[in-house]
Amino acid sequence: MSLKRKVRIGMIGYKFMGKAHSHAYRDLPFYFDTDIDPVLQTIVGRDEASVKRAADKFGWLSYETDWRRLIERNDIDVIDIGTPNHLHADIAIAAAQAGKHIICEKPLAMQKEQAFTMWKAAQKANVIHMISHNYRFAPAIQYAKKLINDGVIGEIYHVRAQYLQDWLMDADFPLVWRLKKDICGSGTLGDLMAHSIDLARFLVGEIKEVTGMMETFIQKRPVEGEPTMADVDVDDAVAALAKFENGAFGVFEASRFGKGNRNGNRLEINGSKGSLRWDMENMNTLQLYLDNDVFGMQGFRTIHCTESVHPYAGAYWPAGHGIGYEHTFINLMHAFMQGISTHVNPSPSFEDGYRNQVVLDAIAKSASNGARLKIKY
């Protein structure tokens, strides 16, 4: 029996995404036969007491309080970036120059020029690079991609995507980093619509034109730990119209003010022969309408994407036994580790992150000047 190659992970960030990524690395060998064994080598956070607790809880061998120290270490093969957005570029570029493979949370960067520099740095260093758009790796989305590629729903006419949450509707909710432009770059645009744009590009193709609108409903919020208020300088909601290179028409909406929506990530695609619908809150199911069904029996059928023929589903449980949000990260990490094993860069790569960012920047620019903008990658 051959020994697995150990790939030592250094992860920067230990909260929401740190927990998701840690779980994925730990469970990957349990579900997938791979020649790579991820080693949870070192986790990084600025608060020593908190990062030490996270290291103990998540199973990391050690911790650091400075990401620069992590880059310098010889016992780290992968840099996993789960920091606030303004740190992504500096860390990724330094990691690439140190010859380390990189996986980065979305959005890739604060703006397209930064994203381009990150992509080219990773490319020049010949390291494997991915952006963590985990929703691509739901079996239902992967199966939707196969149906589209096989021509099952025909020529694509419409892409309709929503990503709605409601966690910011309390006016007393404090001014966290996701509400500060100098840290996050944008609000709902980069946090939520980035996912919808990536799914649309993955399933349908490149976008060539956009028109955007953005709105901030609560203009001032309390400063954390202080008896003062400060301006909110990012968007609470964004909407965009898009034209795809293949002629399809796109409608996108994202909001943190969609009352009753905890994580309403939804997608509908209409073609000449049928349509597809997907809802993250029912992530194991894909709805399919086919025009050639018997008249009188037409309607959206529900496909439970847990059969062995559905991508990734066969790695888990018997048919009918659904998987969860955390498994999308396991599937993503499987693709990442395969990329490291074969040295063939998987998708979504930093190039995808850059192309997503070009679209996001154009939506923001359109929202500010009212123009319909052509996308230039």
C-alpha positions in Angstrom: 0.0 0.0 0.0 1.5 3.3 -1.1 1.8 6.1 1.5 -0.3 9.2 0.9 1.5 12.5 0.2 1.0 14.9 3.2 0.1 18.4 2.3 0.5 20.8 5.2 -2.1 23.5 5.5 -1.6 27.0 6.9 -4.9 28.7 7.3 -5.4 32.4 8.1 -8.7 33.1 9.8 -10.6 31.0 12.3 -14.2 32.1 12.4 -17.1 31.2 10.0 -15.0 30.1 7.0 -12.2 28.9 9.2 -14.6 26.4 10.8 -16.0 25.3 7.4 -12.5 24.9 5.8 -11.2 23.0 8.9 -14.0 20.6 8.8 -13.5 20.0 5.1 -9.8 19.2 5.4 -10.5 16.8 8.3 -13.3 14.9 6.6 -12.0 14.8 3.0 -10.0 11.6 3.5 -13.1 10.0 5.1 -15.3 10.4 2.0 -12.8 10.5 -0.9 -10.1 8.1 -1.9 -7.2 10.4 -2.7 -3.4 10.2 -2.7 -3.2 13.3 -0.6 -3.6 13.6 3.2 -4.3 17.2 4.3 -2.4 18.1 7.5 -3.9 20.8 9.7 -0.5 22.3 10.4 -1.0 25.9 11.5 -3.9 28.3 12.0 -3.5 32.1 12.2 -5.4 34.8 14.1 -4.5 38.1 15.6 -6.1 37.4 19.0 -3.9 34.7 20.6 -6.4 33.4 23.1 -9.1 33.0 20.5 -6.9 31.4 17.8 -5.5 29.0 20.4 -9.0 27.9 21.3 -9.9 27.5 17.6 -6.7 25.5 17.0 -7.6 23.1 19.9 -11.3 22.8 18.8 -10.7 22.4 15.1 -7.7 20.1 15.4 -4.8 22.2 14.2 -1.3 21.3 15.4 -0.1 24.8 16.1 -1.1 28.5 15.7 0.5 31.8 14.8 -0.6 35.4 15.4 1.1 36.9 12.3 0.3 35.6 8.8 3.7 36.8 7.6 5.4 34.3 9.9 3.2 31.6 8.2 4.5 32.5 4.8 8.1 32.2 5.9 7.7 28.7 7.3 9.1 25.7 5.5 6.6 23.3 6.9 3.6 24.9 5.1 2.6 23.8 1.6 -0.8 25.6 1.2 -2.0 29.0 2.3 -5.8 29.1 3.0 -7.0 32.7 3.1 -10.2 33.4 5.1 -9.5 36.9 6.2 -11.4 40.1 5.6 -11.2 41.1 2.0 -8.7 43.9 2.2 -6.0 41.4 3.2 -6.5 38.9 0.4 -4.1 40.4 -2.1 -1.1 40.9 0.2 -1.4 37.4 1.6 -2.0 35.7 -1.8 0.9 37.5 -3.6 3.3 36.8 -0.7 2.2 33.1 -0.7 2.7 32.8 -4.4 6.1 34.3 -4.3 7.0 31.8 -1.5 5.9 28.9 -3.8 2.9 27.9 -1.8 -0.5 26.7 -3.2 -3.4 29.1 -2.4 -7.1 28.8 -1.8 -8.8 32.1 -1.0 -12.3 33.1 0.1 -14.5 35.2 -2.1 -14.6 37.9 -3.4 -11.0 37.4 -4.5 -10.1 41.1 -4.1 -11.2 44.6 -3.4 -11.3 45.5 -7.1 -10.4 44.0 -10.5 -6.8 45.4 -10.8 -5.9 43.7 -7.5 -7.6 40.5 -8.5 -5.6 40.5 -11.8 -2.3 41.0 -9.9 -3.2 38.0 -7.6 -4.0 35.8 -10.6 -0.8 36.7 -12.5 1.3 36.2 -9.3 0.0 32.7 -8.8 0.3 31.9 -12.5 4.0 33.1 -12.6 4.8 31.1 -9.5 3.2 28.0 -11.1 1.3 27.2 -7.9 -2.3 25.8 -7.7 -4.8 28.5 -6.9 -8.6 28.4 -6.2 -11.3 30.7 -5.1 -13.7 29.2 -2.6 -17.0 29.4 -4.4 -18.4 26.4 -2.6 -21.9 26.5 -4.1 -20.5 25.2 -7.4 -19.9 22.0 -5.6 -23.4 21.1 -4.6 -24.3 17.9 -6.5 -27.4 19.5 -7.9 -25.4 22.4 -9.4 -22.9 20.0 -10.9 -25.8 18.0 -12.4 -27.4 21.1 -13.7 -24.1 21.9 -15.5 -24.2 18.4 -17.1 -27.8 18.8 -18.3 -27.0 22.2 -19.8 -23.8 20.9 -21.5 -25.8 17.9 -22.8 -28.3 20.2 -24.4 -31.2 18.9 -22.3 -32.8 22.4 -21.9 -31.6 23.7 -25.3 -30.5 27.2 -26.0 -30.4 29.4 -22.9 -32.6 32.5 -22.9 -32.8 33.6 -19.3 -30.7 33.4 -16.1 -32.5 34.6 -13.0 -30.6 34.7 -9.7 -31.5 35.9 -6.2 -29.4 35.9 -3.1 -31.4 37.2 -0.1 -30.6 37.4 3.6 -32.0 39.4 6.4 -29.4 39.5 9.2 -28.7 43.3 8.8 -32.3 44.7 9.1 -31.9 45.7 12.8 -30.9 49.3 12.7 -29.0 48.7 16.0 -26.8 46.1 14.5 -23.2 47.4 14.8 -20.8 48.6 12.1 -19.0 45.3 11.6 -16.2 44.9 9.0 -18.6 43.8 6.3 -20.1 47.3 6.5 -16.8 49.2 6.0 -15.7 49.8 2.4 -12.0 50.1 3.2 -12.1 46.5 4.6 -14.7 44.7 2.5 -14.6 46.7 -0.8 -18.4 46.4 -1.2 -21.3 45.2 0.8 -24.0 42.8 -0.6 -22.4 43.0 -4.0 -19.2 41.2 -3.0 -20.7 39.2 -0.2 -23.7 37.7 -1.9 -24.0 38.6 -5.6 -20.4 37.4 -6.1 -21.8 33.9 -5.6 -24.6 34.4 -8.1 -22.3 35.8 -10.7 -19.9 32.8 -10.3 -22.8 30.3 -10.6 -24.1 32.0 -13.7 -20.7 32.1 -15.3 -20.1 28.4 -14.4 -23.5 27.3 -15.8 -24.1 29.6 -18.7 -20.9 31.4 -19.8 -19.3 34.8 -19.8 -21.2 38.1 -19.3 -20.7 40.9 -21.8 -22.9 43.8 -20.6 -24.3 44.9 -17.2 -26.6 47.6 -15.8 -26.6 48.0 -12.0 -28.5 49.6 -9.1 -27.4 49.7 -5.4 -29.0 51.0 -2.3 -28.0 51.5 1.4 -31.2 51.5 3.5 -29.6 52.2 6.9 -27.2 55.1 6.5 -25.7 55.1 10.0 -25.0 52.3 12.5 -23.5 52.1 16.0 -19.8 51.7 16.3 -18.8 48.5 18.1 -18.0 49.2 21.7 -18.5 52.9 21.5 -21.5 55.2 22.2 -21.2 56.8 18.7 -22.7 56.3 15.2 -20.8 56.1 11.9 -21.7 56.2 8.2 -22.4 52.9 6.3 -20.5 53.3 3.0 -21.4 50.0 1.4 -24.6 48.6 -0.2 -27.4 46.8 1.6 -28.9 45.7 -1.7 -27.9 45.4 -5.4 -29.7 44.6 -8.6 -28.3 44.0 -12.0 -29.4 43.3 -15.6 -26.9 41.3 -17.7 -26.4 40.2 -21.2 -24.3 37.0 -21.7 -22.0 36.3 -24.7 -24.3 33.5 -25.9 -27.2 35.9 -26.0 -28.9 34.9 -22.7 -30.5 37.7 -20.6 -29.7 37.8 -16.9 -31.5 39.3 -13.9 -29.6 39.4 -10.6 -30.7 40.5 -7.1 -29.0 40.4 -3.8 -30.0 41.9 -0.5 -29.4 41.7 3.2 -32.9 43.1 3.7 -34.9 40.2 2.4 -37.0 39.6 5.5 -37.6 35.9 6.1 -34.7 34.8 4.0 -31.9 33.3 6.0 -29.8 32.2 3.0 -32.1 32.5 0.0 -29.6 31.6 -2.7 -31.8 30.7 -5.7 -31.3 30.3 -9.4 -33.5 29.7 -12.5 -32.4 29.0 -16.0 -34.8 29.0 -18.9 -34.0 27.4 -22.3 -35.7 26.5 -25.5 -36.4 23.0 -24.4 -36.8 23.3 -20.7 -35.9 25.0 -17.5 -33.9 24.4 -14.3 -34.4 25.7 -10.7 -32.2 25.4 -7.7 -32.6 26.8 -4.1 -29.7 26.5 -1.6 -32.2 26.1 1.2 -33.2 22.8 -0.5 -29.7 22.2 -1.8 -30.1 18.4 -2.6 -32.9 19.0 -5.1 -32.9 20.3 -8.7 -36.2 21.1 -10.4 -36.4 20.3 -14.1 -39.1 21.2 -16.7 -39.0 19.5 -20.1 -41.1 20.8 -23.0 -41.3 17.4 -24.6 -43.2 15.8 -21.7 -46.7 14.6 -22.5 -49.1 17.5 -22.8 -51.3 17.6 -19.7 -48.5 16.1 -17.6 -46.0 18.9 -18.0 -44.6 20.6 -15.0 -41.4 21.0 -12.9 -40.2 17.6 -11.6 -38.1 17.4 -8.5 -34.8 15.5 -8.8 -33.2 14.4 -5.6 -29.6 14.6 -6.5 -28.3 11.9 -4.2 -28.0 9.0 -6.7 -24.5 7.7 -7.7 -24.9 9.3 -11.1 -25.1 12.8 -9.6 -21.6 14.4 -9.3 -20.0 14.0 -5.8 -23.2 12.3 -4.4 -21.7 8.8 -4.7 -18.9 9.7 -2.2 -21.4 10.0 0.6 -24.6 8.1 1.6 -27.1 5.8 -0.1 -29.6 7.4 -2.4 -32.2 9.6 -0.7 -29.8 10.5 2.2 -29.0 14.2 1.6 -25.8 16.1 2.3 -25.4 19.5 3.8 -23.7 22.9 3.4 -20.5 21.6 4.9 -20.1 19.0 2.2 -19.9 21.6 -0.6 -16.6 22.6 1.0 -15.4 19.0 1.2 -16.1 18.6 -2.5 -14.3 21.9 -3.2 -11.3 20.8 -1.2 -11.3 17.5 -3.1 -10.9 19.4 -6.3 -8.2 21.6 -4.8 -6.2 18.5 -3.6 -6.6 16.8 -6.9 -5.2 19.9 -8.5 -2.2 19.8 -6.2 -1.7 16.1 -6.9 -1.9 16.4 -10.7 -0.6 20.0 -10.9 -3.6 20.8 -13.2 -5.3 23.9 -11.9 -9.0 23.3 -11.0 -11.9 25.7 -11.3 -12.9 28.1 -9.9 -9.4 29.5 -10.1 -8.0 33.0 -9.5 -8.8 33.7 -13.2 -12.4 33.0 -12.3 -12.1 35.2 -9.3 -10.7 38.0 -11.5 -13.5 37.6 -14.1 -16.1 37.7 -11.4 -14.5 40.8 -10.0 -14.6 42.5 -13.4 -18.4 42.0 -13.5 -18.8 43.1 -9.9 -16.8 46.3 -10.5 -18.9 47.0 -13.6 -22.1 46.6 -11.7 -20.9 49.0 -9.1 -19.7 51.6 -11.7 -23.0 51.3 -13.5 -24.9 51.9 -10.3 -23.0 55.1 -9.7 -23.3 56.6 -13.2 -26.4 54.9 -14.6 -24.7 53.7 -17.7 -25.0 50.3 -19.4 -21.4 49.0 -19.4 -19.6 46.5 -21.7 -17.5 44.0 -19.8 -13.8 44.1 -20.7 -11.8 41.2 -19.2 
